[in-house]
Structure formats: structure tokens, C-alpha cells
Amino acid sequence: MSAAAAAFSLTASARAAPGAGALRARRAVARGASRPVAMTVAADTAIQFVKGTNETSVPDVKLTRSKDGTNGTAFFWFSEPDVFEATELEGEITGMFLIDQEGELSTVDVNAKFLNGKPQGIEATYVMKSTSDWNRFMRFMERYAEDNGLGFAAKK
């Protein structure tokens, strides 16, 4: 698949994200807490690895799209996701689920990365095989950015 100019930036409201089309953001951590805790409450949009438990770590996302727009791929990287803590209580990682008011998008192409036996992050790949799949994914990402107080802009 040859990539068209389909690079995007997702940023925290007051900060610009570093480039190369990565969706980058950092969530503010509550004072006194070392990291956010997995949420089990329903939100308008959510990313889940374990059904029913929302991932609070905001991913870096890189997108590619074919020149003719018929297919594309989203590459997600979650650095130090809280799902590693949640799986001890909730269950196993069965895929990545992107949930919003339209329904659910999912992929089973999910890999955990470890360094010296300690979890470092999760990478996931979501493949879009049609223009309608691409449009649906982009609607999810726009909602996710809005619900998490993040900006969304196309890289030129």
C-alpha cells in the first residue's frame, strides 16, 4: 500500500504535538497519583483492551492511506498503559475495541511489548479496507479527541 499524505496530530489543548503524523497527547495525572487508574464507567468514546474497562492512556497514532483512498491503516502505540494493572483484576487482553455512539470498531492485531520482563507498552494495528471504513474510523477519532479534551488537526 502506498501512503498518501495522511498524517495527523492529536494534541493536548495547550500543547502542540511533535510531528511525523503522530497522534500525541499526555493526560494530566491527578496530584498525588503516579498514573491514571483504569475506568470502568461508560464514556461517549472509549478505547478498551479488556471489555468493560476503559484505557485512560492516550495513544500515539500514525495513519497511512492509499493514494486512491480505498484502504488505510492506523498504528496505535500505548506507552505504559494502565491495562497491565487492570488485567490482574478484570481479565485478559482480547483485542482493541474502539467504542463510540455508532458502535464498536475492533482489531485482534494487538501486541504487548516487554523490556526485562516488565511491560513497556502495547501496539495495535487497525486496518481499514474501504473508504467507508476510513470515514467511520475518522469519526471515532474526532469524537475521541473531543471527549478527551484533545485537539485534532491534519498535518500539511
N, C-alpha and C positions, 0 to 999 in steps of 0.2 A: 504494500500500500504506500503510495507516495503521499507525503504530507503536504497539505495546503497551508496557507498562513492562518492557522487556527490556534493562536496562543492567547491565553487569558491570564488575568491577575485577579486574585481574591485577596483583599487586604482588610486589616482591622481598620475601623473607621478613621482613625487619625494617622495611620502609618501607610506608607507605600510599600508594596511587596518587592523583594528582589526579583529580577527579571527572569528571562528564558521561559516565559509562559507558565510558570508555576503558580498554582493557587496556594498562596501562603497566608497564614494568619496565626496569631498566637492568642489564645484565650487568657484573659486575666485570671489569675488564681487568687482566691479569697485570702485575705490576710490570715496568717497563721496556718494555712493549709499548704502542704507541699505540692499538691496536684489536685485537679478536679476529681470528683467522685462520680462513678457511673450513675446515670439517672435511669430510673425505671418509669418515669412519668411520660405520658404521651405528649409529643410536641407536634406542631404542624408539619415539620420536616425532621427527619432523623436518619442517621446512619447507624446501623446495628450490625454486629458480628454474631451476637447471641440474641435470638429472638426475644423481644421484650426489654432489652437493656440497651439504652442509647449510648453511643460512643460520644464522649464530650471532647476528645482531642480533635482539633480541626486539621484535616489532612492537607498535604501539598498535592495538587492535582495537575497533571500535564495532559493536554489533549492533542490528538492528531486527527486529521480528517483528510480523506482523499480529495484530489483536485475536483472531481465531479460531484463531490458531496454525498455519494451513495453509502459511504461507511466511515467509521471513525473509531477511535479507541481512547479511553480515559485511563490513565495510570495514577493510582492513588498511593500515597505514602503517609502512613500514620507513625510519627515519631513518638515513642513511649506512650502508646495508647493505654487507656485505663481498662481495656477489655481483658488484659492479662490478669488484673486483680479480680475482675468480675467473673471470669470463667471458674475461679475456685468456688464461687458461691452459686452461680447461675447455670452453668452448663458448658458445652463445647462450642468452639467456633465452627459454624456450619456453612458460612459464606459471608458475603457482604450484602446487606439489604438497604436500599435507598428508599425511604418511605416518605410519602407526602400525601396530600389530599386526593391526588389522582390514583393512588395505589402504591405498588411496590415494584422497584427495579431490583434485580439481583444478579449476582455472579458467584460462582464457586471457585473462581481463579484467585484465591487468597493464600498468601504465604507469610508465615511469621519468620522474622529474622532474629537470630541469636548471636551473641558475642560472648565467648567464655561461659556458655550455659545460661546467660542472662538475656531476657527478651529485650530487643532493641527497637523493634517496630514491626509494622505489618504493611505489606504491599499487596495491592489488589488491582486487577485489570478488568475493566468493563468494556465490552465490545458492542458497538452499535452497527447493525448491518443494513440500515436503511436511513433515508432522510427523516422519516417519521420517528425512528429510534433516536436519532441525533436531537431532533427538536424536543422530544419528551425528556431526554437527559438534560438538555439545557434549561427547560422549565424547572426541573428539580433543582439544578444548581442555582438558579436565580432565587428560588424560594429559600433554599438552604442558606444562601448568603444573606438574604433579608432577615430571616428568623434568627440568625446568629450575629446580627449587627456588623456584617462584613460588607465591604464594597466589592463590586464586580465590574471589570472593565476589560474590553478586548485590547490586546497588545497590538500595536501597529507595526 
